[in-house]
Amino acid sequence: MKTLKTNWTNNEFKAYILLYAANADYIVTDTEKDIILELVDQKQYHTIYAELNYDNDYTSIQKIQYNIEKFNYSENDIKKLLSEIKELFLSDGKFDYLEKYMLKSLERIFKA
């Protein structure tokens, strides 16, 4: 199995994972987009969005795992990231089944 490496900054990685999560319900709301744009500028957002749209789930998961390791995320860092993802999900006032499933899936990925 080949590891998929990236040359992202930590903010670009967070933008990627938040955008990946925001797509759980197949709709990225304006509020979700604004939250992500707090991490990266408009150009980076569009670059990351295009990359995410090109990636399949397997590729995305590989990139997420690589960057968790690359940036040496501790257990507390992971908890904070999961909290940020949950806040992103709640930003539109609902936390639907697909978002709950995505959060559980990401928890499993981070433990791997």
C-alpha positions as CSV (number, residue, x, y, z in Angstrom):
1,M,0.0,0.0,0.0
2,K,1.4,3.4,-1.0
3,T,1.3,6.3,1.4
4,L,-0.1,9.4,-0.2
5,K,2.0,12.3,0.9
6,T,1.1,16.0,0.7
7,N,3.0,19.2,1.1
8,W,0.2,21.0,2.9
9,T,0.6,23.4,5.8
10,N,-1.2,22.5,9.0
11,N,-4.0,25.1,8.1
12,E,-4.3,23.6,4.6
13,F,-4.7,20.1,6.1
14,K,-7.3,21.4,8.5
15,A,-9.1,23.0,5.7
16,Y,-9.0,19.7,3.7
17,I,-10.4,17.6,6.6
18,L,-13.1,20.2,7.4
19,L,-14.1,20.3,3.8
20,Y,-14.1,16.5,3.6
21,A,-16.3,16.5,6.7
22,A,-18.6,19.3,5.4
23,N,-19.3,17.1,2.3
24,A,-20.7,14.3,4.6
25,D,-24.2,15.5,3.7
26,Y,-23.2,16.5,0.2
27,I,-23.9,20.1,0.9
28,V,-21.3,22.7,1.9
29,T,-23.2,25.6,3.4
30,D,-22.1,29.2,3.2
31,T,-21.5,29.1,7.0
32,E,-19.3,25.9,6.7
33,K,-17.4,27.6,3.8
34,D,-16.8,30.7,5.9
35,I,-15.5,28.6,8.8
36,I,-13.0,26.9,6.4
37,L,-12.0,30.2,4.9
38,E,-10.9,31.3,8.4
39,L,-8.0,28.9,7.9
40,V,-7.1,29.4,4.3
41,D,-7.5,32.1,1.7
42,Q,-10.0,31.9,-1.2
43,K,-7.4,30.6,-3.7
44,Q,-6.2,27.8,-1.3
45,Y,-9.8,27.0,-0.6
46,H,-10.6,26.4,-4.3
47,T,-7.3,24.4,-4.7
48,I,-8.2,22.2,-1.8
49,Y,-11.8,21.9,-2.9
50,A,-10.7,20.8,-6.4
51,E,-8.3,18.3,-4.9
52,L,-10.9,16.9,-2.6
53,N,-13.4,16.5,-5.5
54,Y,-10.7,14.6,-7.5
55,D,-9.9,12.3,-4.5
56,N,-11.9,9.2,-3.7
57,D,-12.6,8.2,0.0
58,Y,-9.6,5.9,0.1
59,T,-7.3,8.6,-1.1
60,S,-8.8,11.2,1.3
61,I,-8.4,8.8,4.3
62,Q,-4.7,8.1,3.3
63,K,-4.0,11.9,3.1
64,I,-5.7,12.5,6.5
65,Q,-3.8,9.7,8.2
66,Y,-0.5,10.9,6.7
67,N,-1.0,14.5,7.9
68,I,-2.1,13.5,11.4
69,E,1.2,11.7,11.6
70,K,3.2,14.4,9.8
71,F,2.0,17.2,12.1
72,N,2.4,14.8,15.1
73,Y,-1.1,15.3,16.4
74,S,-1.4,14.3,20.0
75,E,-4.5,12.7,21.6
76,N,-5.6,16.2,22.8
77,D,-5.0,17.7,19.3
78,I,-7.2,15.0,17.8
79,K,-9.9,15.7,20.4
80,K,-9.7,19.4,19.5
81,L,-9.9,18.6,15.8
82,L,-13.0,16.4,16.3
83,S,-14.6,19.1,18.4
84,E,-14.0,21.6,15.6
85,I,-15.5,19.2,13.1
86,K,-18.6,18.8,15.3
87,E,-18.9,22.6,15.6
88,L,-18.7,22.7,11.8
89,F,-21.6,20.2,11.6
90,L,-23.7,22.2,14.1
91,S,-23.1,25.5,12.3
92,D,-26.2,25.0,10.2
93,G,-28.3,24.2,13.3
94,K,-28.6,20.5,12.7
95,F,-26.5,17.4,13.1
96,D,-27.9,14.8,10.7
97,Y,-27.3,11.1,10.4
98,L,-24.6,11.5,7.7
99,E,-22.7,14.0,9.8
100,K,-22.9,11.7,12.8
101,Y,-21.6,8.8,10.7
102,M,-18.8,10.9,9.3
103,L,-17.7,12.0,12.9
104,K,-17.6,8.4,14.0
105,S,-15.7,7.4,10.9
106,L,-13.1,10.1,11.5
107,E,-12.7,9.0,15.1
108,R,-11.9,5.5,13.9
109,I,-9.5,6.9,11.3
110,F,-7.6,8.9,13.9
111,K,-7.2,5.9,16.1
112,A,-5.7,3.8,13.3
